[in-house]
Amino acid sequence: MQSRPNQYDGNLQVRVPKSFIEQLDAAAHRRMVNRADFVRMALQDRVKSEKATQAGEVA
């Protein structure tokens, strides 16, 4: 079986308290995704929200 090429070419590292990692892992588990996918989705949602807010301010 061939491995799927990585669709992400960037890397982001952040420092957080261990207790926050536990919260992330629990939230990811509830959504049935891994930690990286959960964080990626959360960041995408936030960026979309920021864009929508900025668009509303301009209008």
RAHURA-V67244 format. One record per pair of residues at least 12 apart in sequence whose ideal C-beta (glycine too) atoms are under 6 Angstrom apart, sorted by the first residue. I is the first residue (numbers start at 1). J is the second residue. D is the distance in whole Angstrom. If there is no record, write none. Layout:
# RAHURA-V67244
I;J;D, I;J;D
This chain:
# RAHURA-V67244
none
